[in-house]
Amino acid sequence: MKILVTYFSNTGNTEKVAQSIKNGLEGQHVDLKPIKEVEPSSLKEYDIIFLGSGIYASRVNKALPDLINAAQELPPNFAFFSTHASADSYQDGFKLVKRKLEKVKSKIISEFDCMGENIGIPEATIKSMLEKLPPEKRKEAEEFQKKLKGRPNDEDLEKATKFAQSIIKKL
Ligand SMILES: Cc1cc2nc3c(=O)[nH]c(=O)nc-3n(C[C@H](O)[C@H](O)[C@H](O)COP(=O)(O)O)c2cc1C
């Protein structure tokens, strides 16, 4: 099988997941590329595309729908992956991409997501945001920040590798 793993990653979290996905695809022909290096006309050459992004303002980066819209022909199978720093405001991130794929009848085989520490926002900014919260909410938010530290961690990355292996078994 010919496989493309492509991603947008601002601070490197999603890139780590992309590399771990590639690790799970041993024995296949795999191209691993940042999305800006992908030619829209090349998409049709692949049996499956793993498409990933961090989540920014509840959406994947615009480069993802732009690439899908620019391609004349799309492969039959897609799998999505994302990293995000909230418990909920990521779930609809692939909305625009999904809408397009539904029209052309490409299948979304599966999706993977994990937490990604918000290294794009300085710690001082996060601290001052937490300080503004009422005490009961603040405690909860501080606990959440602790869980976010160092993510994606080894366990997340191992899950990403297993995710890729499980998809190969399905095809
Ligand atoms: C400007 C900005 C906006 C973000 N918006 C969201 C968001 O809406 N929901 C969320 O869960 N995470 C959000 N995050 C957190 C990132 O999705 C998370 O840190 C992710 O792992 C970043 O991936 P990357 O390192 O591949 O860029 C945001 C981060 C930044 C810098």
The ligand as a Tripos MOL2 file, in Angstrom:
@<TRIPOS>MOLECULE
LIG
   31    33     1     0     0
SMALL
NO_CHARGES

@<TRIPOS>ATOM
      1 C1         -3.7560   29.9700   19.1090 C.3       1 LIG1
      2 C2         -4.1130   28.6250   19.6920 C.ar      1 LIG1
      3 C3         -5.4440   28.2270   19.7310 C.ar      1 LIG1
      4 C4         -5.8000   26.9750   20.2980 C.ar      1 LIG1
      5 N1         -7.1140   26.5940   20.3150 N.ar      1 LIG1
      6 C5         -7.4640   25.3960   20.8470 C.ar      1 LIG1
      7 C6         -8.8320   24.9750   20.8800 C.ar      1 LIG1
      8 O1         -9.7420   25.6500   20.4170 O.2       1 LIG1
      9 N2         -9.1180   23.7680   21.4260 N.ar      1 LIG1
     10 C7         -8.1510   22.9580   21.9490 C.ar      1 LIG1
     11 O2         -8.4760   21.8690   22.4310 O.2       1 LIG1
     12 N3         -6.8400   23.3200   21.9200 N.ar      1 LIG1
     13 C8         -6.4690   24.5150   21.3890 C.ar      1 LIG1
     14 N4         -5.1400   24.8850   21.3410 N.ar      1 LIG1
     15 C9         -4.1120   23.9610   21.8440 C.3       1 LIG1
     16 C10        -3.4430   23.1740   20.7020 C.3       1 LIG1
     17 O3         -4.4120   22.5250   19.9090 O.3       1 LIG1
     18 C11        -2.5120   22.0790   21.2630 C.3       1 LIG1
     19 O4         -1.5240   22.6340   22.0950 O.3       1 LIG1
     20 C12        -1.8940   21.2710   20.1320 C.3       1 LIG1
     21 O5         -1.2170   20.1580   20.6790 O.3       1 LIG1
     22 C13        -0.9380   22.0770   19.2740 C.3       1 LIG1
     23 O6         -0.4270   21.2460   18.2680 O.3       1 LIG1
     24 P1          0.9320   21.5330   17.4810 P.3       1 LIG1
     25 O7          2.0490   21.5370   18.5030 O.co2     1 LIG1
     26 O8          1.0410   20.4180   16.5240 O.co2     1 LIG1
     27 O9          0.7650   22.8650   16.8210 O.co2     1 LIG1
     28 C14        -4.7780   26.1190   20.8150 C.ar      1 LIG1
     29 C15        -3.4330   26.5480   20.7620 C.ar      1 LIG1
     30 C16        -3.0930   27.7760   20.2130 C.ar      1 LIG1
     31 C17        -1.6320   28.2050   20.1920 C.3       1 LIG1
@<TRIPOS>BOND
     1     1     2 1
     2     2     3 ar
     3     2    30 ar
     4     3     4 ar
     5     4     5 ar
     6     4    28 ar
     7     5     6 ar
     8     6     7 ar
     9     6    13 1
    10     7     8 2
    11     7     9 ar
    12     9    10 ar
    13    10    11 2
    14    10    12 ar
    15    12    13 ar
    16    13    14 ar
    17    14    15 1
    18    14    28 ar
    19    15    16 1
    20    16    17 1
    21    16    18 1
    22    18    19 1
    23    18    20 1
    24    20    21 1
    25    20    22 1
    26    22    23 1
    27    23    24 1
    28    24    25 2
    29    24    26 1
    30    24    27 1
    31    28    29 ar
    32    29    30 ar
    33    30    31 1
@<TRIPOS>SUBSTRUCTURE
     1 LIG1         1 GROUP 0 **** ****
